[in-house]
Amino acid sequence: MNSGGQAHESRYFELLLEAIRICRRSGMVRQRPQRVAGDKGYSHRRIRQWRRKRGIQAVIPERKDQRAHRRGRPPKFER
């Protein structure tokens, strides 16, 4: 995938994860990773919703503006 120019790669997050194929020892192929890691640029509402809907855990720190608007418990993030 070529994003070209100044387009941020987070715009292609869903396409990239849909293309993943993880080979297992049994020979079966899994399409969904258990966890993803990324920088603060991937802490976008659209990405968080997409990931939660598919049960994928993340190691992505929150941006300061998101922390200020969050209600409830903080997300699990282990540095």
Secondary structure, 3 states (H helix, E strand, C coil): CCCCCCCCHHHHHHHHHHCCCEECCCCCEECCCCEEECCHHHCCHHHHHHHHHCCCEEECCCCHHHHHHCCCCCCCCCC
